Amino acid sequence: MTRPAMTRQPARDAPFRAAVAIASLGGGRYRAELGPHWTVGPKAHGGLLLVLLVRAGLARLEAGAPGAAPDPLAIAADFLRAPDTGPVELHTEVLKAGRTVSVVSVRMTQDGRVMLASTVTAGRLPDEEPRWADLTDLPVEPPADATDPGAQETVFGLAGSCDLRFDTSTMAFSRGEQAPPTLRGWVRPRGEEADVLFALLAGDILPPTVFNLGGRFGWAPTVQLTALLRGRPAPGWLRLEARSRTVRGPWFDEDVSVVDTAGRLICQARQLALAPLPSPT
């Protein structure tokens, strides 16, 4: 069977743009390829999966109203299974097509099984300056003492696909210490400026906050994630702050704020996830 063509740029020039390419299969279905770079271990990165869901939802709306070019406002996704690298299909259904807000259902399947189920809400992102905001006090750019995970001997996988820095003062787990479950950092794509879809991915790019509590390291699978997109980012680094409010039993929550160089909130992401099993004593 001949696969539909995708327009791609070499990954070394624009790894994010290449990774989120989709191709129409007709009938509201799209195809994407989960490559080997945006991964956590052998599995595709959750933030990248969100972007593909949103891209398919927006493409479906644009197909029904050529020239409309809606913006993403929110996505709510249930992570049913963790996709492997390789091809996936995205099945869309328009639930509402409105002048202010439209809603699309998007399901990601692989080998005939549903991996993620979501709704994508679209409309117009505001251009006005915020009337009020309470945001992170991180500097606009990472300081010289920020941790570069890509420079470490054991490379944090995503650090090979984008520029990522961690606020060293919050990374207690990397020093074998314990601290409150709050992590901060900076991220930007390579070879292109960040757009609202990259900001969506950035809302799930820091290590799990529960690492700071000690004894819990490893895969922390997302069960449900809801993200709100609040504006288009200014050029430059995106500032990240993630914190957990409660860690109880196997469950923890994580709230992430993504702020641009202009000091504007661009993305808010909240997820419910399973904590890694405690290390044996």
KAWO-V286332 format. One record per residue. N is the residue number from 1. SS is DSSP state (2 for helix, 1 for strand, 0 for the rest). NEAR is the number of other ideal C-beta (glycine too) atoms within 8 Angstrom. D_CENTER is the distance of its C-alpha to the mean C-alpha in whole Angstrom. Layout:
n=N ss=SS near=NEAR d_center=D_CENTER
n=N ss=SS near=NEAR d_center=D_CENTER
This chain:
n=1 ss=0 near=2 d_center=32
n=2 ss=0 near=3 d_center=31
n=3 ss=0 near=6 d_center=27
n=4 ss=0 near=8 d_center=26
n=5 ss=0 near=5 d_center=25
n=6 ss=0 near=9 d_center=22
n=7 ss=0 near=4 d_center=22
n=8 ss=0 near=6 d_center=20
n=9 ss=0 near=7 d_center=21
n=10 ss=0 near=7 d_center=21
n=11 ss=2 near=10 d_center=18
n=12 ss=2 near=5 d_center=20
n=13 ss=2 near=7 d_center=20
n=14 ss=2 near=12 d_center=17
n=15 ss=2 near=15 d_center=14
n=16 ss=2 near=13 d_center=11
n=17 ss=2 near=10 d_center=14
n=18 ss=2 near=12 d_center=15
n=19 ss=2 near=12 d_center=13
n=20 ss=0 near=12 d_center=12
n=21 ss=0 near=11 d_center=15
n=22 ss=1 near=13 d_center=17
n=23 ss=1 near=10 d_center=20
n=24 ss=1 near=9 d_center=22
n=25 ss=1 near=9 d_center=25
n=26 ss=1 near=5 d_center=26
n=27 ss=0 near=4 d_center=27
n=28 ss=0 near=9 d_center=23
n=29 ss=1 near=11 d_center=22
n=30 ss=1 near=13 d_center=20
n=31 ss=1 near=14 d_center=19
n=32 ss=1 near=15 d_center=16
n=33 ss=1 near=9 d_center=16
n=34 ss=1 near=13 d_center=14
n=35 ss=0 near=9 d_center=15
n=36 ss=0 near=4 d_center=16
n=37 ss=0 near=10 d_center=14
n=38 ss=0 near=12 d_center=10
n=39 ss=1 near=12 d_center=12
n=40 ss=1 near=9 d_center=12
n=41 ss=0 near=6 d_center=16
n=42 ss=0 near=5 d_center=17
n=43 ss=1 near=10 d_center=14
n=44 ss=1 near=13 d_center=11
n=45 ss=0 near=14 d_center=8
n=46 ss=2 near=11 d_center=6
n=47 ss=2 near=13 d_center=2
n=48 ss=2 near=13 d_center=5
n=49 ss=2 near=16 d_center=7
n=50 ss=2 near=16 d_center=6
n=51 ss=2 near=13 d_center=7
n=52 ss=2 near=14 d_center=10
n=53 ss=2 near=16 d_center=11
n=54 ss=2 near=14 d_center=11
n=55 ss=2 near=13 d_center=13
n=56 ss=2 near=14 d_center=15
n=57 ss=2 near=16 d_center=16
n=58 ss=2 near=13 d_center=16
n=59 ss=2 near=12 d_center=19
n=60 ss=2 near=14 d_center=21
n=61 ss=2 near=15 d_center=21
n=62 ss=2 near=12 d_center=22
n=63 ss=2 near=9 d_center=25
n=64 ss=2 near=7 d_center=26
n=65 ss=0 near=8 d_center=27
n=66 ss=0 near=5 d_center=27
n=67 ss=0 near=5 d_center=26
n=68 ss=0 near=7 d_center=24
n=69 ss=0 near=5 d_center=21
n=70 ss=0 near=11 d_center=19
n=71 ss=1 near=10 d_center=16
n=72 ss=1 near=15 d_center=13
n=73 ss=1 near=10 d_center=14
n=74 ss=1 near=10 d_center=12
n=75 ss=1 near=16 d_center=11
n=76 ss=1 near=9 d_center=12
n=77 ss=1 near=13 d_center=11
n=78 ss=1 near=9 d_center=14
n=79 ss=1 near=14 d_center=13
n=80 ss=0 near=7 d_center=17
n=81 ss=0 near=9 d_center=17
n=82 ss=0 near=8 d_center=15
n=83 ss=0 near=14 d_center=15
n=84 ss=1 near=9 d_center=17
n=85 ss=0 near=10 d_center=17
n=86 ss=1 near=8 d_center=19
n=87 ss=1 near=9 d_center=19
n=88 ss=1 near=14 d_center=17
n=89 ss=1 near=12 d_center=19
n=90 ss=1 near=16 d_center=17
n=91 ss=1 near=9 d_center=20
n=92 ss=1 near=14 d_center=20
n=93 ss=1 near=8 d_center=22
n=94 ss=1 near=12 d_center=23
n=95 ss=1 near=7 d_center=24
n=96 ss=1 near=7 d_center=25
n=97 ss=0 near=7 d_center=25
n=98 ss=0 near=6 d_center=26
n=99 ss=0 near=2 d_center=27
n=100 ss=0 near=5 d_center=25
n=101 ss=0 near=9 d_center=22
n=102 ss=1 near=12 d_center=21
n=103 ss=1 near=11 d_center=20
n=104 ss=1 near=15 d_center=19
n=105 ss=1 near=11 d_center=18
n=106 ss=1 near=16 d_center=16
n=107 ss=1 near=10 d_center=17
n=108 ss=1 near=16 d_center=15
n=109 ss=1 near=12 d_center=18
n=110 ss=1 near=13 d_center=20
n=111 ss=0 near=4 d_center=23
n=112 ss=0 near=4 d_center=24
n=113 ss=1 near=7 d_center=22
n=114 ss=1 near=9 d_center=19
n=115 ss=1 near=13 d_center=16
n=116 ss=1 near=14 d_center=14
n=117 ss=1 near=10 d_center=15
n=118 ss=1 near=15 d_center=14
n=119 ss=1 near=10 d_center=15
n=120 ss=1 near=15 d_center=14
n=121 ss=1 near=11 d_center=16
n=122 ss=1 near=14 d_center=17
n=123 ss=1 near=10 d_center=20
n=124 ss=0 near=6 d_center=20
n=125 ss=0 near=11 d_center=18
n=126 ss=0 near=6 d_center=21
n=127 ss=0 near=4 d_center=22
n=128 ss=0 near=4 d_center=24
n=129 ss=0 near=4 d_center=24
n=130 ss=0 near=7 d_center=23
n=131 ss=0 near=3 d_center=26
n=132 ss=0 near=4 d_center=25
n=133 ss=0 near=7 d_center=22
n=134 ss=0 near=3 d_center=22
n=135 ss=0 near=8 d_center=19
n=136 ss=0 near=9 d_center=19
n=137 ss=0 near=3 d_center=22
n=138 ss=0 near=11 d_center=20
n=139 ss=0 near=5 d_center=22
n=140 ss=0 near=7 d_center=20
n=141 ss=0 near=8 d_center=20
n=142 ss=0 near=9 d_center=20
n=143 ss=0 near=6 d_center=24
n=144 ss=0 near=3 d_center=26
n=145 ss=0 near=4 d_center=25
n=146 ss=0 near=12 d_center=22
n=147 ss=1 near=9 d_center=21
n=148 ss=0 near=9 d_center=19
n=149 ss=2 near=11 d_center=18
n=150 ss=2 near=9 d_center=19
n=151 ss=2 near=4 d_center=22
n=152 ss=0 near=8 d_center=23
n=153 ss=0 near=3 d_center=25
n=154 ss=0 near=4 d_center=22
n=155 ss=0 near=9 d_center=19
n=156 ss=0 near=10 d_center=16
n=157 ss=2 near=11 d_center=14
n=158 ss=2 near=12 d_center=11
n=159 ss=2 near=11 d_center=14
n=160 ss=2 near=7 d_center=16
n=161 ss=0 near=11 d_center=13
n=162 ss=0 near=12 d_center=13
n=163 ss=1 near=9 d_center=15
n=164 ss=1 near=14 d_center=14
n=165 ss=1 near=12 d_center=16
n=166 ss=1 near=15 d_center=17
n=167 ss=0 near=14 d_center=19
n=168 ss=2 near=8 d_center=22
n=169 ss=2 near=4 d_center=23
n=170 ss=2 near=11 d_center=21
n=171 ss=0 near=12 d_center=20
n=172 ss=2 near=9 d_center=23
n=173 ss=2 near=13 d_center=23
n=174 ss=2 near=7 d_center=23
n=175 ss=2 near=6 d_center=26
n=176 ss=0 near=4 d_center=27
n=177 ss=0 near=7 d_center=27
n=178 ss=0 near=7 d_center=26
n=179 ss=0 near=9 d_center=25
n=180 ss=0 near=5 d_center=23
n=181 ss=0 near=13 d_center=19
n=182 ss=1 near=12 d_center=18
n=183 ss=1 near=17 d_center=16
n=184 ss=1 near=13 d_center=15
n=185 ss=1 near=13 d_center=14
n=186 ss=1 near=15 d_center=14
n=187 ss=1 near=12 d_center=12
n=188 ss=1 near=11 d_center=12
n=189 ss=0 near=13 d_center=12
n=190 ss=0 near=10 d_center=16
n=191 ss=0 near=7 d_center=18
n=192 ss=0 near=8 d_center=17
n=193 ss=0 near=8 d_center=16
n=194 ss=0 near=13 d_center=12
n=195 ss=0 near=8 d_center=12
n=196 ss=2 near=14 d_center=10
n=197 ss=2 near=11 d_center=8
n=198 ss=2 near=13 d_center=7
n=199 ss=2 near=16 d_center=7
n=200 ss=2 near=17 d_center=5
n=201 ss=2 near=14 d_center=2
n=202 ss=2 near=14 d_center=5
n=203 ss=0 near=14 d_center=5
n=204 ss=0 near=14 d_center=4
n=205 ss=0 near=12 d_center=6
n=206 ss=0 near=12 d_center=10
n=207 ss=0 near=8 d_center=12
n=208 ss=0 near=11 d_center=13
n=209 ss=2 near=14 d_center=16
n=210 ss=2 near=13 d_center=18
n=211 ss=2 near=11 d_center=19
n=212 ss=2 near=15 d_center=21
n=213 ss=2 near=9 d_center=23
n=214 ss=0 near=7 d_center=25
n=215 ss=0 near=6 d_center=26
n=216 ss=1 near=12 d_center=22
n=217 ss=0 near=7 d_center=21
n=218 ss=0 near=6 d_center=19
n=219 ss=0 near=6 d_center=16
n=220 ss=0 near=11 d_center=15
n=221 ss=0 near=8 d_center=14
n=222 ss=1 near=11 d_center=11
n=223 ss=1 near=9 d_center=14
n=224 ss=1 near=10 d_center=13
n=225 ss=1 near=15 d_center=10
n=226 ss=1 near=11 d_center=11
n=227 ss=1 near=13 d_center=9
n=228 ss=1 near=9 d_center=11
n=229 ss=1 near=14 d_center=11
n=230 ss=0 near=10 d_center=14
n=231 ss=0 near=12 d_center=15
n=232 ss=0 near=7 d_center=15
n=233 ss=0 near=15 d_center=15
n=234 ss=0 near=8 d_center=18
n=235 ss=0 near=6 d_center=18
n=236 ss=0 near=11 d_center=17
n=237 ss=0 near=11 d_center=15
n=238 ss=1 near=16 d_center=13
n=239 ss=1 near=13 d_center=14
n=240 ss=1 near=19 d_center=12
n=241 ss=1 near=12 d_center=14
n=242 ss=1 near=12 d_center=13
n=243 ss=1 near=11 d_center=16
n=244 ss=0 near=13 d_center=17
n=245 ss=0 near=5 d_center=20
n=246 ss=0 near=6 d_center=22
n=247 ss=1 near=9 d_center=22
n=248 ss=1 near=5 d_center=24
n=249 ss=0 near=3 d_center=25
n=250 ss=0 near=4 d_center=23
n=251 ss=1 near=10 d_center=20
n=252 ss=1 near=16 d_center=18
n=253 ss=1 near=11 d_center=16
n=254 ss=1 near=13 d_center=13
n=255 ss=1 near=11 d_center=13
n=256 ss=1 near=14 d_center=10
n=257 ss=1 near=11 d_center=12
n=258 ss=1 near=15 d_center=11
n=259 ss=1 near=14 d_center=14
n=260 ss=0 near=15 d_center=15
n=261 ss=0 near=10 d_center=19
n=262 ss=0 near=5 d_center=21
n=263 ss=0 near=7 d_center=20
n=264 ss=0 near=13 d_center=18
n=265 ss=1 near=12 d_center=15
n=266 ss=1 near=14 d_center=12
n=267 ss=1 near=16 d_center=10
n=268 ss=1 near=12 d_center=11
n=269 ss=1 near=15 d_center=9
n=270 ss=1 near=10 d_center=11
n=271 ss=1 near=12 d_center=11
n=272 ss=1 near=9 d_center=14
n=273 ss=1 near=13 d_center=14
n=274 ss=1 near=9 d_center=17
n=275 ss=0 near=12 d_center=19
n=276 ss=0 near=11 d_center=20
n=277 ss=0 near=6 d_center=24
n=278 ss=1 near=6 d_center=26
n=279 ss=0 near=7 d_center=28
n=280 ss=0 near=3 d_center=31
n=281 ss=0 near=2 d_center=34
